[in-house]
Amino acid sequence: NINQAGPLFTLSAKTDRPVTFWTQLAADTPELSLISPERLQARYKELQQSPNESAESAIGRRPTMPSGPEPPVLDQWSFSDDGKKVAGVVASGSTVWFPVAARGWLQDDPRTARPPFRNTRGGWVEAPGGAVYELGPPAAAPATAP
């Protein structure tokens, strides 16, 4: 149910800026797969605010862990040569770059079974202020001269 799955897809839950990967949660959880990410987020929030501790529905009981919006997607991203900074394009079309405070993958991401590759799509990065970005498609590799 959403109460059990939500925390597995939430980062920074103990801060004032949690993010939840609602799309991945819906895709990974068969009983929730037909529910839109927006509806999952709304229902989770509704359950958090419910005064009735015993209230149940098809998508879960009152959650005990905070959640947040889906993180923005960073597209066309690339890391600096030393891996300490990342640059990419956000949905508005703006290019952003920042030092990487943390990088990772969700607990159940099958890609975590192998060593992380520098330009692997997926996962997330965190900026020093706590903003989390989902890694979308990386920047195209520069063409090499023949």
N, C-alpha and C positions, 0 to 999 in steps of 0.2 A: 504494500500500500504506500501511499504518498508519504506517510509519517516515517516509515522505515527507509524509503528510498531518498527522500529529500536531503538528509545530512550527507549521504555519499556523494552528492553532486553539488555541495555547497562549500565554498572557500571563505576564509576570513570570517567565520561565523562568530568568533569571539571579539570582533571589532565592530566599529560603527559603520563599516562598509562591506557587509557580506554580499557575495554574488552566488547565484545558483544557476547551474547549467540545465535549464528547464528542457531545452530541445533534446539534449542527450538523455536526460532522465526519462522523457517520454519514449524515446527510441529504444532505450535499454530495458524498459519495464513493460512486459507484454500486457498486463492489465491496465496500464496507463497509456498505451501507445496510440489509442484512438482519441485521446484528449489533447487539445491544443496546449502548447507551452504556456500561452497566456491564461488559459482556464486553470491549468495546474497551479500556476503562481497565485492566481486569485483565490482558488480553493484553499491552498496552504495558508495564505494570509487570513482567510475567513476562519479557518480552523484555529489559528493562533489566537484570534480575538474572541472565540466562542466562550461564553461563560459556563456552558454546560460541559463539564469534563467527560461525561459519558456519551456525548454526541458522536455518532458514527455515521458514515455514509459509504458509498461504494469506493470512494477514494481516500478513506482513512479517518483516523481519530485525530484529536488535537495534537499537533506537533509540539515538541519541546525545544527544538533547535531553531534559531532564527534562520531566515532565508533572505534573499535579495533578488534584484532584477538580474536578467542575463547580462553577462559582461559584454561590453562592446567587442566587436571582432576587429582584429588588426590584420589587414590584408597586405599583400606585397611586402611582407616584413623581411628584414635581414638583421643579423647580428653583426656588431663590429668584429674586427679580427680577433680581439681578445675576449669576445663574448660578454663583455660587461655592459654594452649598450645595445638597444634594439631600435629600429626605425620601421615605420610602416604607415599605411593609409587607413584612416577610420571611415565610417559610413558617410560622413559629410563630405568626404573627398580631401580632407586636410591630412597633411603629412605630420606625424608626430615622431619624436625620438626621446628616449629617456634611459637613464641607468636601470639595469635590471636588478631589482631587490630580491626576486625569487622567480624560479621557473619550475613548472612541473606538469604532471598529467593527473587526471582523475584516478582514484584508486582502482576502478575496474577497467581502465583503458587497456586493451590488449597490447598496445605499443609499449607499455611499461615493463613487459616481460623481456624486452631486449634493451641494450644500452641506448640511451637517447642519442639520436643523431642531430647534428647541428641544425639542419634545415628540414626536419620532419614536421609536416603539417599536423596541427592539433596541439592540444595542451594549452598552457596559459603562461603568461608572464605578469609579474607584479611590479609596478613602479614604486619608487621610494615613499610616496605619499599614501600608498595602500590601494591605488586603483589597479584593478585586475583586467587584463585583456585576454580574450580567447584568440589563439593563433589560427588564422584562416590560411589561405594559400600563401606560400612564401614568394618572395620576389623571384623572377626568372633569373637563372644563373647567367652571368655575363658570357657572351659568346667569345670563344677563344679563336685566335688567329690560326689559320691552317699551317 
